[in-house]
Amino acid sequence: MVQTAEKIGSDEHAAAMADYIRRGEAAAMALGNRGPIRLDENGDLAADILEAYWRTGFYVFEGVIGEAELAELRAEFDDVLSRAPVEPEAEVDAEGRPAFSLQFERPAYRFTKPLSDPVGGTTKNNGRHPVAMISPEAAEGAPEWTVHMLDGNLHLMDSALRLYGHPGLLKVAEAIAGEDFVPYNEVVFIKEPGLGPSVAWHQDGTTHWDAEDWNAGAHGYNSMAQLHDCTAGNCVWVLPGSHRMGKVDIRALETEDGSDRLVGAVPMVCRAGDVVVLNRQMVHGSFANSSPDRRVTLNAGFFPRERVMNVTTRRLTGAVETYDAERIEGRSRIIQLAIDARRKAFPDETPYRYRPLAGQEEALRWNETNRQAILRNYNLSDMFI
């Protein structure tokens, strides 16, 4: 059974993870679910890739982001991070400038205590994280707070908007969630070395577990673009195949020595520029980053439209909302905007054609007018199921 949180030193935590990491890496590499994006003769995602995704619950697409684009993403991310408030609720950054987030209605920066578990064993996130993780003690001199998440990638970073319109990644979305796929939300997960918090074991999704037509894709998937190498010490770990098991009793899962290390879990190790797709029903989590390696993950989620249409759900704020056709189309406009932004930056690529908004391309061009009318504060319309 998963134990409750305890405090140990960061060096002790890293040592305890060492053998678990070695075995987990070997198991991950044996799954046969990694490689470049490949399309078949009909322009569809290769069948063997889909088989591996549905068999294991995730796939590592290698080399998706080229070096030049990766450099742009890193530079823009570092600039946005440098303009964070000096602490929660502050209005200035470390240089005394107005914090970047003040221009948006929803706070862009989320803070937590170094190496902590901010959600495990609490009712946060609709209670999806039932058991707390081990929280190592941060090293002497560590800051009081660390930024562990950015909310609203696409209006924070133009480079993130362009990546969102990547034709290969949108083809993956079509293959997994159908050609009328719809967006979830977009955040950046940040795990600074020696500071990054854990994310307690959980399954995403809250609405469809008891549905008569429940299946392995009922709650959609996440796409995770990596700006730095993901090591077993800082990446997301998953329990392969758990997306097919329905709602899992996480408290009852077997662990090593009563720790937070789930038996059978593997790390989603990958290189900078790789993009991992992860079924949202997988049991997954990440350990406090006591490693020396930084992780920055641009996360975007997609749902099958049929799983969102006319669904009533409770948002993380507590508000209850029903997603009708107008609401879904309004949030989906960001996809077409991103496609056009990428078309302008990568003219040699063939843009993806998003069928639900066919005929609206001219109205959804990437320009300053639509930046203000469609992109700005777009994340107030995020959809959660």
Secondary structure, DSSP 4 states (H G I P E B T S, - for coil): -PPPP---BHHHHHHHHHHHHHHHHHHHHTS--EE---B-TTSSBPHHHHHHHHHHSEEEETT-S-HHHHHHHHHHHHHHHHTS-SSTT-SB-TTSSBPGGGGSSS-SEEEE-TT--SSTTSSHHHHT--SPPP-PBPPTT--S-EEEEEE-HHHH-HHHHHHHT-HHHHHHHHHHH-TT-EEEEEEEEEE-TTTPPPEEEE---SSSTT-TT--TTTT-EEEEEESSPBPTTTS-EE-TTGGGS-S--GGGS-BSTTSS-BTT-EE--B-TT-EEEEETTS-EEE----SS--EEEEEEEEE-GGGTTT-EEE-TTS-EEE--HHHHHHHHHHHHHHHHHHHHH-TTS-----GGGTT-TGGG--SHHHIIIIITTGGGG----
